[in-house]
Amino acid sequence: MTQLRSGYPLYLQVKTWLLERIESGEWPEGSLIPSESELITTHNVSRTTIRQALLDLVASGHLVRKQGRGTYVAKREQLFTSSPLYGFREELELYGRSAYACELTIEVEDATPDVALHLRIPTDAKVARISRTICENGDPIMADISYLPHEILPLIDEPTLRKTSIYSILESHGISIAAGEQAISAVNADEETAKAIHCQPGDAVLYVERVTRDKMGQPIEYSIAKYRPKFYDYRVRLTRKMEREEISE
């Protein structure tokens, strides 16, 4: 039985364990991962816990399920499309939306295993946690949590952050923002999210998870945003490839 880290939800501990094997290359792209039954035996946890961890990694694009064949490590070049990188607020403003932070808190805390893995920092490292509710004309659009390495915190000025994006602040201090990966899925709002964006607990909200990197490839922000669907419309231009490709279930 694998010894999981204590102090965090079991599904998050399993998810972190799985992600470590994917990110380290121990499980290469296209490889079949252990079955749910094998993972249950390895970690001595419930099937529900295993499934929640797997579903999170499928939603983030790290794993792909193939009906009747199992779960595989996703081929990253097949799952990502290239789009301009904007901050969440920059993206809203690009479409003429006047967005501002109506609620904002900045705290320092210990990195959870999940945050540490995404930022590539030790699990006992400190991180800056920036929680915002973004509004338009007083109406909440989204709730956003950003995690940044602790050494970046002195660059963040709260009054400025209420009026502009994290990206703009970092770039004004010479920190280049070069690339990122983003996964979009739908989740049900918990009570905290529902209170922040004025919806009902259990309502469907758009869930956007993102890692942003500098020009050296080092992660500088890990963020989770939850949007009220009526305020956010995600559109992608598609092009058809003529060669036949396998469609994953």
Summary of the structure (lengths in Angstrom):
residues: 249
radius of gyration: 18.9
end to end distance: 30.6
largest distance: 53.5
contacts: 677
relative contact order: 0.12
helix: 32%
strand: 29%
